[in-house]
Every structure is written in C-alpha cells, then in structure tokens.
Amino acid sequence: MQQRPTMQIAPIVYLGPSLPRSDAEAALPGCDLRAPIRRGDLYRDRLGGGSVFVIIDGVFHQEPAVPPREILDVLEDGALIVGASSMGALRAAECWPAGMRGVGTIYRLYRRGALGSDDEVILIYSADGSGYQSRSVPLINVRYALSRAFRKGRIDLPAAERVVASAQRLHFSERRWAVILSNAGVLDPDGELQTLVSSLDLKREDAARCLRTVARWLADAPVLAERPRRLSMAFIPSEVRRQRDYDALAGLDREEVKRDLSRWQLISGRYSRHLLRIAAVDPEVGLAARLKKKCALAPLLAELGHRRDGEGGSNGNAESRANVRTAALALVLLESWKALAADQQAFAEALWAELSASGELDAEIFRWRAVRDAARVARGRGLSMQARDQFLAESEIAHAHGFHSWQDLQQASTLAPYPWSDFVAYRDELALAKRLRQELFNP
C-alpha cells in the first residue's frame, strides 16, 4: 500500500486552567493550544494530521472524558502522546505501558500509587476570551503548598495536617484557601500564610515542565513531529466497538479475565494494594477470615505509612522506619500467599468484588492488558529486552511485593501460589513493554 504523505503540524496541547496560555506558548513555542481534552478529540486531531499531543487538562464529570482506549488507539497508530499535571497525569499513569509518556511530580505520584483518585487534581474553572481561571483549589496543590510551608517554617506539622484534612472534607468545588484555612482553625490575621500557599501551584509547575520537556525533545529529534499514521482506516470509538462504554472486557470472556487478572495481580504484586480491604470483608469465614489472621501487622503498616520520612529524628531513623515498614509488608504478603494459595478461586472472586466496589476494575484490567499488548507488539517488531529493561522490571515487581530485590523475592517464592517460572515470564513481558516504550520515544 502506498504510504500516505506526512503531514507535519505543530504539537497540539490540550490546556485549561493549569497554566496561563502565555506561559504555555513561552515553554513550547509554536504549539497549537486547544481546549481541555474531551472524548473523541484525539481521534479527530490524529485524523487531522497531528503527530505530537500533550494532554494537560481535560473534562472530568461535566462531559465524557477521554478514555484510555482512545489513547491506546492513537498510540498504536504511531503518535506521541505526553501527559502531565491534571487529566494528562492521570491518563499517563494508566497508559504508560502502552507508550504514553508522563512528566512531572503528579504523574509520578499517580504512577507509584501514592495518589489514586481524580479528586486530587479536579477543580472548577471559568473560561473567557483570555483563557481559563481556576475557581477552586485542587487537593494536590493543598498537599504541596502545606508541605512547602512546613519546610519553610511558616506552619507547624499539626496545623498543616489539619489544613489538609480540612480540604479533604470539602467537595472539590468548595475548596478555596480562605475556607480551607478557616475550617482548619488556622489563624492568619495578616494573610501572609494564604498569600504563600496561594503562590505554590504544583499543577502549574508540572504543566510548564512538561511543555519545556517536549520542546527539548522536538529540538533534539525533529522527526518526532513527523509520525505518519500506521493505519489506513478511521478510528472506531470504544463505545461503538464494545457497544457499552463501561465494559472494559472488550469482548473477552468474563470468567477467563477474572482468573487471569487475579493471577497477574498475584505475580506482579499489585494485589498488595487491595489485600487489607479484601481482608476486611465480612463474614468472618472463608478467605477473608484467613487473610485477617495473616494481616495482623496491618496496624503497624498503617502507622508507619502515615509518618513523614523525616519526622521524629534523623535521616537514619527515617531509613530505619522505612526498612521496618518494608520488612513488615513482606511478612504480611508472605503469610498471605499461604492463604491465597489454598483457594485461588476465592481470591479471584474477592479481588473482582473489591475492584468493582472501589471503582478500580476497569483501570486494573486496562493495566493488565496494556502490558500484555505492549509485549506482543514488541515481539512482533523483533525487539528484545536489554539489561536495563530487565533490571527495571525486576525492581518494580520485587518492590510491589515488598522486597528489596529480585533475589529476595525469588528466595521467598516457594510460598507463592504460582511457580517461580511464572514470575520470570512476567518479568520478561514487563521488560519487553519497557523496551517498546523506549523505542517509541527514541526512534
């Protein structure tokens, strides 16, 4: 088939209140600034010739948001998609195995699981001819501003924690600094604290950093702006292909996915994120009861998990607490393996129920499929994992399980519900996914 001619257009940036337009144009000269991304925008703009897309802001609840499936389709078509700050950080954390690139602190926090809800970045805003104006404060900016204020000695730790708790109790549309500080009982007669925290905007910093990064990539490799389509047909929206937009199975058998998803969770270590909630399920019988007995160290984990690294002593003490927490987590998971190995079907059912109740089912299915699909594409391209890919994959899996190293995980794997060869096979799959990602961003 004859190759379609390359259509080079400016990088398309979906931007709203996270960054002023003038700052965006200065960070990425010549970019095409568009409204916060909605469902269908990527399909439309890729068909229009776009090669580089930067997602900063997007709609959340008021209109259909851009779904991961749309991002995956456009990535597979050969485009470069980068995300940061707000909707971009959320989608990048979900879609990185498929090749989407994330930039900034917020992306890394979502990627690590330190942030898990869109409530962290959502806000209300207004728009006029000059741009977008924020009308509320996103929760992540509250956390960031209070952390910085504490480090500067402008507020003590108990007061800072009250302010964050005050913001968490408010609906996102009601989060304004005056209300947040007042509800927390923080006295600020001269307004200096409010002036300080209002000036600290992590979303703005991440958005600007992302655009500067893309500008540097394009300067170093202009070919990034010339990525022709790999497909000759129009995109089929996911809601049409699947017939209902809430079905993440995309035609797969439900029971097979339930079984395979639980297996992937146990091998990858992601199940540890949901273990304590599964153990809290009633009644006091079956898998939940066995897990409760195995998770007796949960209070210790909760206590250590909420302490700041530097609180209460030297860096040595902080490192010691981190080591204790890691050791406790590994012990909990080792003991839990015994319970899970005894009834894998019960775990598959309990995990499915927990992910459905928490609203995380679609995202977890997508992550599982994204790694698998990326590895398949890498094999189809004849790629092979490199030493760095293998090391990164081993570290990611070991840390998810609560171990310092791949070797520690291997020593403990005799208690796992699956043979060690399954862990090695997944390590290779994840490493191939990482290799594909490197190839996509370093053509």
N, C-alpha and C positions, 0 to 999 in steps of 0.2 A: 504494500500500500504506500502511495506517495506521501511523504512527510509534509504535514501542514507547515506553512511558513511561520517562523517565530514572530510573536507579537510582543514586543518589549514595551511595557508601560511602567509607570512609577510604582513604587511599593505602596500598597493600599493599607491604610491604618484606620481601624475602627476605634474611634476615640469619643469619649464623652466627658464627664466631669473630672476624671482622674488627673488630667494635665491640660493647662491652657493651650490653645491652638498655636499661639506664638512660640511657646516653648517646644512644642512638637515639631514645628517647622524648622526651628533652630537646631534641634537634635538630629533630625533626619531631613535634610534639605531636599526639596522637590517631591516629598511624599504626597500621596493623594489622601487627604483626610476625609473620612466618611463618618456617618452617624454610628452610634453603638450597634454592634452586630446583632442581627436577628436571624431566625431560621430562614434558610434559603439564600442569604446574602453571599456566602462563599460559593455556592453553586453558580449563582448569577455572575459573580465577578471573575470566577475562573473561566467560565464560558466567554466572558468579555475580554479575555487575554491576559488577566493578571497572573503573575508568577510568584510574587512575594506578598504575603499577607501578615499583618501584625494586628493581633487582637488585644486590645487594652480593655475597653469597656463593652458591655453587651446588655441587652434587656434580660430581666430575670423573670418576675412574676407577671408583669403587666402585658407581655406579649410572648409568643413562643420563642424560647431561647435557642441558640444554635446547638444542635445535638452533637454528641461525639461522633455519630455515624457520618454526619456531613463532613466533619473534619477529616475523618479517616478516608472517605471517598476522594476528597481533594488532595490529600497527601499521596494516595495511591496513584493519582493522576499526574503526579510529578511536581506539584507546587511546594513551596517552602512556607510553612505556617509557624509563626512565633507568637507566644503569649506571655503576658505579664500583668501584674497589678491587680486586676479585678476578674472579670469573666475570663480573660486570657490566662491568668494564673491557674484558675480552676480547671479549664479545659486542658492546659498544658500538663498539669499534674495527672490528669486522667489519660491523656493521649500520647505521652512521651514514648511508650513502647512502639507506637506506630510511626514515630518520626517527628512529631510536633516538638518544637524546641521551646523551653521555658527560660525566662530570665528573671532574676531578682529574688529578694528575700521571701516575699509572699509565695511565689511559686515553690521555692524550696521547702517552706513550711507545709504547704499542701502536699507536696511530693513525699515528705517524711511522715505524714500523718499527724503532725503537730496541730494542724488545722483540718477540720473535717466538714465544715458547713459553709454554705454561701452567706450565712448571716455575718460572717467576718468581714465581708467586703461590700455587701449591699448597702445602698443608701437611696435617698430620694434627691431628685435634682430638677431644676427647671432649665429650659432652653430658650434662647432668643437669637437674634441675628449675630450677636457677638460670641456665642458659644454656650457652654453649659456651666451652671452654677450649682454647687452642692448645697443642699438644704438640710442635711443631717451629717453626722459623723460616723464613718464606718467603724465597726468594733475593732478591727485590726489596727486602725490608727490610734484608738484609745489605748490599746495594749502598748503600742510602740511609744507613744508620747509619754505615758506614765513610766515606762522603763527608762527612757532618756531623762525625764525629770528626776527620777530617783537617783540615777547615776550622777546627775549634776548637783545633788544635794538640795533640790528645791522642794522635795516632799519625802516623808519617811515611808518605810515599807508598809506598815499597817494602813496608812491613809491611801497609798497608791492602790493597794488591794481593794479597799472599799470603793474607790473610784471605778475600777474595772468591774467589780461586782454590780455597782450601780448601773453601768452601761449595759451589762448583760441582762439586767432585769427589764430594761426598756425595749419596746418594739423598735425596729431599726428606723422607722420614720420619726420617732420621738427623741432620737439621740442627738442632743445638742450640748455643747460644753457647759453652758450655764446650768442646764437641767441636770446633767450628769454630776457636776461638782456639788450642786446644792443637795441633791438626793443622797450623796455620799457624806454629807455633813462636813465638807472641807471648806474652811474659811479662806476667802481670797478677797479681802477688803479692797485692795488696790488693783485687783485684776491682773496682777503680774503672772500668776500661775496660768490663768486662762489664756493670756497672750502667748505664753511659752508653748503650751500644749497645742494651741491652735496652729502654731507655725510648724509643727512636726507632723509631716504627712508622708507616711511610708508608701502609700499608693502612688503619690506623685513622684517620689524618688525612684520607685521601681519602673514606672512608665517612662520617665526620662532616660533611665539607664538602659532600658530595653531598646529604645529608638536609637540611642548612641551606639549600642552594640550592633544593631542591624546596619547602621551607616558604615561602621567599620568593616563588617563582613562584606558588604557590597563594594567597598573601596578595595578590599584585598582580593575579592573574587567577583568581578563584574558579571561573570557567567551566571551567577545566581539569579540575576534579573531576567535571564533568558531561558526559562524552563518550559519547553513546549508540552502540550498535552500528550499523554500516553494513550488516551482513549479517543475513539472516533465518534462516540455517541454522547448524547446528553446524559446528565446525571438523573438518576431515579431517586427522588426523595425517600428517606427511610420510612416515612409514614405510609407511602404508597406501596413500597416493596414489602413491608411487613403487615400492611393493612390496618394495623393499630399501633400508634406510636409509643405505647407503654410496654410493648413486648420486646424485651432485649434478647430473646432467644433467636430471633431472625430465622425461624423455620426449623430450628434444632429440636430434637426430642427433649421434652421437659425432664423426664427421669434420667436420661443419659447426662444432661447438663448438670443436674443436681448431684449425681455421683461424681462426674469429672471435676466439677467445681470444688467439691469438698476435698477431693484428692489433691488438686492444685493448691488449695489453701493449706493443707497439712504439709505438703512438701515445700512450698515457697515460704512458709512461716507467717503468712498473712492471717491465719486463723487466730494467732495470739491476740489480735486486735479485738476479737469478738468473744474470746474464751470466757472471761469473767461474766459477761452478760448472759451467755448460754448457761453458765453455772448457777445463775440467779433465778432461772426459770422454775416455776412450780409445775407439778407437785414434787414432793420430796422423795421421789423414786426415780429409778432408771438412770439415764446418762447424767441428768442434771444433779442428782444426788451424789453420784460418784465423783463428778467434777468438783462439787462443793467441798468434798473431803480433800481432794487433791489441791484445791486452791486456797488452803488455809493461810498462805502467805500473802493473800490479796491485800489485807490492811497495810502490811509493810510496803508493798508496791505503791499503794495509793499515797501513803505518807511521803515516801521518798520521791515519788513522781511529781508532787506539788511543791517541793522545795526548790528554791533557786540554787544554781550551781555554786554561787559564791556566798550563800547565806550561812552565817554562824561560824565562820572560821576561814582558814587559809585555803589556798588552792589545793593543797594536799588533802585537806578534809573533804573538799568538794569531790576530788577524784576518788577518795575512799568511798564516799556515799554512792557515787556512780557505779563503782565496782560492786558494792553490796547490792545495789538495785539490779545490776546485770546478772549477778550470781543468783539472786532470788528469783528473777524472771526465768532463768534457765532451769532452776529446780522445779518451779511450778510447771513449766512446759514438759519437762522430763516425766514428772509424775502424771501429767495429763495425758501424755502419749499412751500410758498404760491403760487408762480408762477408755480412750478413744479407740485403741486397737481392739478392745474387747467387743465393740459394737460400732463399726464404721457406718452402717446404715442409719443407726440412731443419730450419729453425729451429722451425717448429711442432711437428715430431716431437721435437726435442731439448728444447724447453720443456716439452712434455707429460710426457716421461720424467723430467725433473728435478723438476717439481712433484709427480709421483706418488711419486718416491723420497723426497722431503723431507716428504711428508705435507701439502703446501700446496695440492694441486689443488682440493679442494672449496672451500676458502676463497677462492681466486682466481676460481673460476667464480662463486661467490656474489657477490663484489665486482663482477665484470663485469655480472652480471645485475641486481644491485641498482641500479646507476647507470642502466642502460638502462630498468628498470621504473619507477624514480622519475621519470625524464624523461618517460616515456609517461604516467604519472599526472598530471604537471604540465601536459602539453599537454591532456589530457582535461579538466582543470579550467580551462583557458583562462589559465593562468599564463604570464608572460613574464619572462625574466631581466632583472635590474636591473644597473646599472653595477657595484655591489659584487660581485654574483654572478659577473659576467664576470671581474672583476679577480682574485677568489679562485681561480676555475677556471684562469685563465691562469698565475697564480703557482704553483699546485700542479703543473700539467703541466710548466712550464718547470723547476722545481726538481727534479722527478723525473728529468728528462733531464740534469740537471747544469748548467743555465744560470741566470744571474741573473734573466733577464727573458724575457717572451714574445717580445720583439723579437729578442733574441739567438737564441732557438730558431728563429724564422722565417728569420733570415739563414742558419742552418746547415741548414735543412730541404731544401735542394737535394740533400743527400746521403742523405736519408731514403728508406726503401723505399716510402713512400706519399706522395701529393701533399699539399701544404700544405692544400688544401681539406678533407682528412680530419682534420687536426689541428683546424681551425676547427670542423668539425661535432662532433667530440668535445668541444671546449671548450664549445659551446652545450649539449650534452647534460648535461655535468657541472654547468654553471651552472644549468640547469633543475632538476637534482636538488637543488642547494643552495637554490634558491628554494622548492621544495616543502618542504624541511626547515624553512625559516624560517616558512612558512605554518603548518606543523603545530604549531610551538612558540610562535607568536604569533597565535593565532586571532582 
